[in-house]
């Protein structure tokens, strides 16, 4: 390094000292300038709204002539990203356009008019499904028939004997009026049965609330049976074969003459026939031989309905008339001609044991036993149902004449 004397001799004294100092301060000034520029740029950037480069379009005349080169694989990535962005935007635009176009399909079920028909699932079933695996592989088989029993645990042995008369082609459903369900797992079949438990309710109360026609639509026939039926001489598959053979839409097995409470001749078993559809009753009981109780009639203890017949019958069940009395006289309104499509299967018969299990679920009052109060309500309901049917038909035909 040159000394000050040497610089002075060279005529560079004061100037040289200034230059040296300036050179020493330049790096510091550069650092400060860069730092100030960064801070200034940051605050400027925060004060303006964000600008998307993809939406920025400048005239090419304002851009310097330079070429950006990317490695070949990076160009491919950019092209793919651009394509994905384009497809996504197109799909978003399509979905937006479709959403803006309102859907209204009046032929859809009520309440589902705003849905495209392809997504509407109007019917269901009682098929049990897994919690894992593919949904398409859940069902090994689909039972074609449904049998329901309204039960109390005290009748478990009778119900067990009855269910053994129904093949694997049946879905088994138990309505528990006594609230006891888990105890039934002593029977292997109970573990795959459908159990519905609501204390002190009747078969028809359950049916109205849990057997909607759209729920039982997969089943060709629906058996709705009481718990006190002897089935020693009954086979369900053979019964249905005869039902189809004779074109019955509503039916019941014949009642053995030894049955308790055998009231109607129509439902009494005839030993010399497969099926009968009419009978002769007591004098004055049948003004029309094609109407109940001489024809087009089965009782409500063990009816069997086709899918189509049940769709009509379900709508006729009244929400508040839980015992179903009088319904048997009105079933004929759901099939035509009723005297040909309602009948009794004689060669597959049952015994009505007459166990008043559900009747004992009532309450004693005014010195009357529980079953007496239940029976009194049954008679009242029958009278109410007859009046409702008559009033509804009168109102209908009145509108037709106006």
C-alpha positions as CSV (number, residue, x, y, z in Angstrom):
1,X,0.0,0.0,0.0
2,X,1.3,3.5,-0.9
3,X,2.2,5.8,2.0
4,X,0.9,9.3,2.3
5,X,4.3,10.8,1.5
6,X,4.5,8.9,-1.7
7,X,1.1,10.0,-2.6
8,X,2.0,13.6,-1.8
9,X,5.0,13.4,-4.0
10,X,2.8,12.1,-6.8
11,X,0.6,15.1,-6.3
12,X,-2.4,13.0,-5.1
13,X,-2.5,13.8,-1.4
14,X,-6.0,15.2,-0.5
15,X,-7.7,13.5,-3.4
16,X,-6.3,10.2,-2.6
17,X,-7.4,10.4,1.0
18,X,-10.9,11.2,-0.2
19,X,-11.0,8.4,-2.7
20,X,-9.8,5.9,-0.1
21,X,-12.6,6.9,2.3
22,X,-15.1,6.8,-0.5
23,X,-14.1,3.3,-1.4
24,X,-14.3,2.1,2.1
25,X,-17.9,3.5,2.5
26,X,-19.3,2.1,-0.8
27,X,-20.0,-1.5,0.5
28,X,-21.9,-0.1,3.5
29,X,-23.9,2.3,1.3
30,X,-24.8,-0.6,-1.0
31,X,-26.1,-2.7,1.9
32,X,-28.2,0.1,3.3
33,X,-29.6,0.9,-0.1
34,X,-30.6,-2.7,-0.7
35,X,-32.2,-3.0,2.7
36,X,-34.2,0.2,2.2
37,X,-35.3,-0.9,-1.2
38,X,-36.6,-4.2,0.1
39,X,-38.5,-2.6,2.9
40,X,-39.9,0.0,0.6
41,X,-40.9,-2.6,-1.9
42,X,-42.6,-4.7,0.7
43,X,-44.8,-1.8,1.9
44,X,-45.6,-0.8,-1.7
45,X,-46.7,-4.3,-2.5
46,X,-48.9,-4.6,0.6
47,X,-50.7,-1.4,-0.3
48,X,-51.8,-2.6,-3.7
49,X,-54.3,-5.5,-4.4
50,X,-52.8,-8.8,-5.6
51,X,-52.4,-9.1,-9.3
52,X,-52.6,-12.5,-10.9
53,X,-49.9,-13.1,-13.5
54,X,-52.2,-15.4,-15.4
55,X,-54.6,-12.5,-15.9
56,X,-51.9,-10.0,-16.9
57,X,-51.7,-9.2,-20.6
58,X,-49.2,-6.8,-22.0
59,X,-48.6,-5.8,-25.6
60,X,-45.6,-7.6,-27.0
61,X,-44.1,-4.3,-28.1
62,X,-43.6,-3.4,-24.5
63,X,-41.7,-6.6,-23.7
64,X,-38.0,-6.9,-24.4
65,X,-37.0,-9.5,-26.9
66,X,-35.8,-12.4,-24.8
67,X,-36.5,-16.1,-24.7
68,X,-37.3,-18.1,-21.6
69,X,-36.0,-21.6,-21.9
70,X,-37.2,-24.5,-19.7
71,X,-35.9,-28.0,-19.5
72,X,-38.0,-30.5,-21.5
73,X,-39.5,-32.2,-18.5
74,X,-40.5,-28.8,-16.9
75,X,-42.3,-27.8,-20.1
76,X,-44.3,-31.1,-19.9
77,X,-45.3,-30.3,-16.3
78,X,-46.3,-26.8,-17.3
79,X,-48.4,-28.1,-20.1
80,X,-50.1,-30.7,-17.8
81,X,-50.8,-28.0,-15.2
82,X,-52.3,-25.8,-17.9
83,X,-54.5,-28.7,-19.2
84,X,-55.7,-29.6,-15.7
85,X,-56.5,-26.0,-14.9
86,X,-58.5,-25.8,-18.2
87,X,-60.5,-29.0,-17.6
88,X,-61.2,-27.9,-14.0
89,X,-62.4,-24.5,-15.1
90,X,-64.6,-26.1,-17.8
91,X,-66.1,-28.6,-15.3
92,X,-66.7,-25.8,-12.8
93,X,-68.4,-23.8,-15.5
94,X,-70.5,-26.7,-16.6
95,X,-71.6,-27.5,-13.0
96,X,-72.5,-23.9,-12.5
97,X,-74.5,-23.7,-15.7
98,X,-76.4,-27.0,-14.8
99,X,-77.0,-25.7,-11.2
100,X,-78.5,-22.5,-12.6
101,X,-80.9,-24.5,-14.8
102,X,-83.7,-25.5,-12.5
103,X,-84.8,-29.1,-12.3
104,X,-88.5,-29.9,-11.8
105,X,-89.8,-33.5,-12.6
106,X,-93.5,-33.7,-11.7
107,X,-93.5,-37.5,-12.2
108,X,-91.0,-37.9,-9.3
109,X,-92.3,-38.8,-5.9
110,X,-93.8,-35.9,-4.0
111,X,-91.1,-33.8,-2.5
112,X,-88.4,-35.1,-4.9
113,X,-89.5,-33.0,-7.9
114,X,-86.3,-31.0,-7.8
115,X,-84.0,-34.1,-8.2
116,X,-82.9,-35.6,-11.5
117,X,-84.8,-39.0,-11.8
118,X,-81.6,-41.0,-12.0
119,X,-80.8,-40.2,-8.4
120,X,-84.2,-40.8,-6.9
121,X,-84.5,-44.0,-4.8
122,X,-88.2,-44.2,-4.1
123,X,-88.3,-47.7,-2.7
124,X,-86.3,-49.6,-0.1
125,X,-86.2,-53.0,1.6
126,X,-85.4,-54.9,4.8
127,X,-82.2,-56.6,3.4
128,X,-79.4,-56.5,5.9
129,X,-76.1,-55.1,4.6
130,X,-72.5,-55.1,5.8
131,X,-70.5,-52.2,7.1
132,X,-67.5,-53.1,4.9
133,X,-66.6,-54.3,1.4
134,X,-68.3,-53.5,-1.8
135,X,-72.1,-52.7,-1.6
136,X,-72.6,-54.8,-4.7
137,X,-71.3,-57.8,-2.9
138,X,-73.4,-57.4,0.3
139,X,-76.3,-59.6,-0.6
140,X,-75.9,-63.3,-1.2
141,X,-79.6,-63.7,-1.8
142,X,-82.7,-61.5,-1.8
143,X,-85.7,-63.0,-0.1
144,X,-88.9,-62.7,-2.2
145,X,-91.4,-62.8,0.7
146,X,-92.0,-61.1,4.0
147,X,-93.6,-62.6,7.1
148,X,-94.4,-60.5,10.2
149,X,-95.5,-61.6,13.6
150,X,-96.7,-59.3,16.4
151,X,-95.2,-61.0,19.5
152,X,-94.7,-61.2,23.2
153,X,-91.8,-63.2,24.7
154,X,-94.2,-65.6,26.4
155,X,-95.2,-66.9,23.0
156,X,-91.6,-67.6,21.9
157,X,-92.0,-71.3,21.5
158,X,-95.1,-70.9,19.4
159,X,-93.3,-68.3,17.2
160,X,-90.2,-70.5,16.9
161,X,-92.3,-73.4,15.6
162,X,-94.1,-71.1,13.2
163,X,-91.0,-69.5,11.7
164,X,-89.5,-72.9,11.0
165,X,-92.3,-73.3,8.5
166,X,-90.9,-70.4,6.4
167,X,-87.9,-71.0,4.2
168,X,-84.9,-68.8,3.7
169,X,-86.8,-67.2,0.9
170,X,-88.6,-65.1,3.6
171,X,-87.5,-62.0,5.5
172,X,-88.6,-62.5,9.1
173,X,-89.9,-59.4,11.0
174,X,-91.0,-59.4,14.6
175,X,-93.1,-56.6,16.2
176,X,-92.5,-56.7,20.0
177,X,-95.5,-55.3,22.0
178,X,-93.8,-56.2,25.3
179,X,-90.5,-54.5,24.8
180,X,-88.4,-57.7,25.1
181,X,-86.1,-58.2,22.1
182,X,-82.6,-59.3,23.1
183,X,-84.0,-62.5,24.8
184,X,-85.0,-63.8,21.3
185,X,-81.4,-64.3,20.4
186,X,-81.6,-67.7,21.9
187,X,-82.9,-68.7,18.5
188,X,-80.4,-68.6,15.7
189,X,-82.9,-67.2,13.2
190,X,-83.6,-64.2,15.4
191,X,-80.0,-62.9,14.8
192,X,-80.9,-62.1,11.2
193,X,-84.6,-61.1,11.8
194,X,-85.8,-57.6,11.8
195,X,-86.9,-56.5,15.3
196,X,-89.2,-53.5,16.0
197,X,-90.1,-52.8,19.6
198,X,-92.8,-50.4,20.8
199,X,-94.7,-51.4,24.0
200,X,-98.4,-52.1,23.9
201,X,-99.1,-51.6,20.2
202,X,-101.0,-53.7,17.8
203,X,-100.2,-55.4,14.5
204,X,-102.0,-52.7,12.5
205,X,-100.3,-49.9,14.3
206,X,-97.0,-51.4,13.4
207,X,-98.1,-52.1,9.8
208,X,-99.1,-48.5,9.2
209,X,-95.8,-47.2,10.4
210,X,-93.2,-49.7,9.3
211,X,-94.7,-51.5,6.3
212,X,-95.2,-48.7,3.8
213,X,-95.7,-50.1,0.3
214,X,-92.4,-48.5,-0.9
215,X,-90.5,-50.2,1.9
216,X,-91.9,-53.7,1.2
217,X,-91.9,-53.3,-2.6
218,X,-89.3,-56.0,-3.2
219,X,-91.6,-58.7,-1.7
220,X,-94.1,-60.6,-3.8
221,X,-96.2,-61.5,-0.8
222,X,-96.5,-60.1,2.7
223,X,-97.8,-62.4,5.6
224,X,-99.2,-60.5,8.6
225,X,-99.8,-63.0,11.3
226,X,-100.8,-63.1,14.9
227,X,-98.7,-65.0,17.5
228,X,-101.2,-67.6,18.5
229,X,-101.4,-69.8,15.4
230,X,-100.7,-73.5,15.2
231,X,-98.8,-74.4,12.0
232,X,-98.4,-78.2,12.2
233,X,-100.2,-78.6,8.9
234,X,-98.8,-75.6,7.1
235,X,-95.9,-75.1,4.6
236,X,-95.3,-71.6,3.3
237,X,-93.9,-72.4,-0.1
238,X,-96.7,-74.9,-0.9
239,X,-99.2,-72.3,0.3
240,X,-97.8,-69.7,-2.2
241,X,-97.9,-72.2,-5.0
242,X,-101.6,-72.6,-4.5
243,X,-102.1,-68.9,-4.1
244,X,-100.6,-68.4,-7.6
245,X,-102.4,-71.3,-9.0
246,X,-105.8,-69.9,-8.0
247,X,-105.0,-66.2,-8.7
248,X,-105.5,-65.0,-5.1
249,X,-104.4,-61.5,-4.3
250,X,-105.6,-61.6,-0.7
251,X,-105.8,-64.9,1.2
252,X,-105.5,-66.8,4.4
253,X,-104.9,-70.4,5.5
254,X,-108.1,-72.3,6.3
255,X,-108.9,-72.5,10.1
256,X,-109.1,-75.9,11.6
257,X,-112.6,-76.6,13.0
258,X,-111.0,-77.0,16.4
259,X,-109.9,-73.4,16.4
260,X,-111.1,-71.1,19.2
261,X,-113.3,-68.2,18.3
262,X,-114.2,-69.6,14.9
263,X,-116.9,-67.1,13.9
264,X,-117.2,-67.1,10.1
265,X,-117.9,-70.1,7.9
266,X,-115.9,-68.5,5.1
267,X,-112.6,-69.0,6.9
268,X,-113.4,-72.6,8.1
269,X,-111.3,-75.2,6.4
270,X,-112.8,-77.6,3.9
271,X,-111.1,-80.9,3.8
272,X,-112.1,-81.8,0.2
273,X,-110.7,-78.7,-1.6
274,X,-107.4,-76.9,-2.2
275,X,-109.0,-73.4,-2.1
276,X,-112.5,-72.0,-1.7
277,X,-113.7,-68.5,-2.5
278,X,-117.3,-68.4,-1.3
279,X,-119.6,-70.0,1.3
280,X,-123.1,-70.1,2.6
281,X,-123.6,-68.2,5.8
282,X,-126.5,-68.0,8.3
283,X,-129.8,-66.6,6.9
284,X,-129.7,-62.9,6.4
285,X,-126.0,-62.5,6.7
286,X,-125.2,-62.2,3.0
287,X,-127.6,-60.1,1.0
288,X,-125.1,-60.4,-1.9
289,X,-123.4,-63.9,-2.2
290,X,-120.4,-62.2,-3.8
291,X,-119.8,-59.9,-0.8
292,X,-118.6,-60.5,2.8
293,X,-118.9,-62.6,4.8
294,X,-120.0,-65.1,2.1
295,X,-117.2,-64.2,-0.4
296,X,-114.4,-61.7,-0.9
297,X,-113.5,-62.2,2.8
298,X,-110.7,-63.3,5.1
299,X,-110.0,-62.5,8.7
300,X,-107.3,-60.2,10.1
301,X,-105.6,-62.8,12.2
302,X,-103.5,-64.4,9.4
303,X,-103.9,-62.5,6.1
304,X,-101.5,-62.7,3.2
305,X,-101.3,-59.9,0.6
306,X,-99.8,-59.6,-2.8
307,X,-97.6,-56.6,-3.3
308,X,-100.3,-54.8,-5.3
309,X,-103.1,-55.6,-2.9
310,X,-101.0,-54.4,0.0
311,X,-100.3,-51.1,-1.6
312,X,-104.1,-50.4,-1.6
313,X,-104.8,-51.9,1.9
314,X,-102.0,-49.9,3.5
315,X,-103.7,-46.7,2.5
316,X,-107.0,-47.8,3.9
317,X,-105.6,-48.5,7.4
318,X,-106.5,-45.7,9.8
319,X,-103.8,-44.2,12.0
320,X,-106.0,-44.1,15.1
321,X,-108.0,-47.3,14.6
322,X,-105.2,-49.7,15.8
323,X,-107.1,-52.9,16.1
324,X,-108.1,-53.2,12.5
325,X,-111.7,-54.4,13.2
326,X,-113.9,-54.0,10.2
327,X,-110.9,-54.0,7.8
328,X,-111.7,-57.5,6.8
329,X,-115.0,-56.5,5.4
330,X,-113.4,-53.7,3.4
331,X,-110.5,-55.6,1.8
332,X,-112.7,-56.3,-1.2
333,X,-112.3,-52.7,-2.2
334,X,-108.6,-53.3,-3.1
335,X,-109.0,-56.1,-5.7
336,X,-111.4,-56.6,-8.6
337,X,-113.3,-58.9,-9.0
338,X,-113.0,-59.4,-5.3
339,X,-115.0,-62.6,-5.1
340,X,-112.4,-64.3,-7.4
341,X,-109.2,-62.8,-6.0
342,X,-109.8,-63.2,-2.3
343,X,-110.0,-66.8,-0.9
344,X,-109.1,-69.4,1.7
345,X,-106.4,-72.0,1.1
346,X,-107.8,-75.2,2.6
347,X,-105.0,-77.7,2.0
348,X,-102.6,-75.6,4.0
349,X,-104.4,-74.9,7.3
350,X,-103.7,-73.5,10.7
351,X,-105.2,-73.6,14.2
352,X,-106.2,-70.4,16.0
353,X,-105.3,-71.0,19.6
354,X,-107.0,-67.9,20.9
355,X,-104.3,-66.8,23.4
356,X,-105.3,-63.3,24.7
357,X,-101.7,-62.1,25.1
358,X,-102.1,-58.6,23.6
359,X,-105.5,-58.2,25.3
360,X,-103.8,-58.5,28.6
361,X,-101.7,-55.5,27.8
362,X,-104.7,-53.2,28.4
363,X,-105.5,-51.5,31.7
364,X,-108.2,-52.5,34.2
365,X,-110.8,-49.8,34.9
366,X,-114.2,-49.6,36.5
367,X,-113.9,-53.1,37.7
368,X,-113.3,-54.5,34.2
369,X,-110.3,-56.8,33.4
370,X,-107.7,-55.5,31.0
371,X,-108.9,-57.6,28.1
372,X,-112.4,-56.4,28.5
373,X,-111.4,-52.8,27.9
374,X,-109.4,-53.9,24.8
375,X,-112.4,-55.7,23.4
376,X,-114.7,-52.7,24.1
377,X,-112.4,-50.5,22.1
378,X,-112.3,-53.1,19.2
379,X,-116.0,-52.9,18.9
380,X,-116.0,-49.1,18.9
381,X,-113.3,-49.0,16.3
382,X,-115.3,-51.3,14.0
383,X,-118.3,-48.9,14.2
384,X,-116.1,-45.9,13.6
385,X,-114.4,-47.5,10.6
386,X,-117.8,-48.4,9.0
387,X,-119.0,-44.9,9.3
388,X,-115.7,-43.5,7.8
389,X,-115.9,-45.8,4.8
390,X,-119.5,-44.9,4.2
391,X,-118.9,-41.1,4.6
392,X,-115.9,-41.2,2.3
393,X,-117.8,-43.1,-0.5
394,X,-120.8,-40.8,-0.1
395,X,-118.5,-37.7,-0.4
396,X,-116.8,-39.1,-3.5
397,X,-119.9,-40.0,-5.4
398,X,-121.4,-36.6,-4.5
399,X,-118.5,-34.8,-6.2
400,X,-119.1,-37.0,-9.3
401,X,-122.7,-36.0,-9.6
402,X,-122.0,-32.2,-9.2
